[in-house]
């Protein structure tokens, strides 16, 4: 997915930023582009890991989502 930079998005939509309401709506649209891209990356990069917390020596463990795999899946540097 090719997401425009903030400047590119502005250049494409500046004619519609003639009122605070329109500007806010366009800001929301720009944010939505990045949220959708982030969700896509999370769906690809989320991983699970074994959790052996609790009784040591137990032969059972839980499988949990690796929080860091989600938090690191879409770096803020993608928003330009």
Secondary structure as the mmCIF struct_conf table of DSSP 4:
data_model
#
loop_
_struct_conf.conf_type_id
_struct_conf.id
_struct_conf.beg_label_comp_id
_struct_conf.beg_label_asym_id
_struct_conf.beg_label_seq_id
_struct_conf.end_label_comp_id
_struct_conf.end_label_asym_id
_struct_conf.end_label_seq_id
HELX_LH_PP_P HELX_LH_PP_P1 UNK A 3 UNK A 5
HELX_RH_AL_P HELX_RH_AL_P1 UNK A 6 UNK A 13
HELX_RH_3T_P HELX_RH_3T_P1 UNK A 14 UNK A 16
BEND BEND1 UNK A 18 UNK A 19
HELX_RH_AL_P HELX_RH_AL_P2 UNK A 20 UNK A 45
STRN STRN1 UNK A 48 UNK A 51
BEND BEND2 UNK A 54 UNK A 55
TURN_TY1_P TURN_TY1_P1 UNK A 56 UNK A 57
BEND BEND3 UNK A 59 UNK A 59
STRN STRN2 UNK A 62 UNK A 65
HELX_RH_AL_P HELX_RH_AL_P3 UNK A 67 UNK A 71
TURN_TY1_P TURN_TY1_P2 UNK A 72 UNK A 72
BEND BEND4 UNK A 73 UNK A 74
HELX_RH_3T_P HELX_RH_3T_P2 UNK A 76 UNK A 78
#
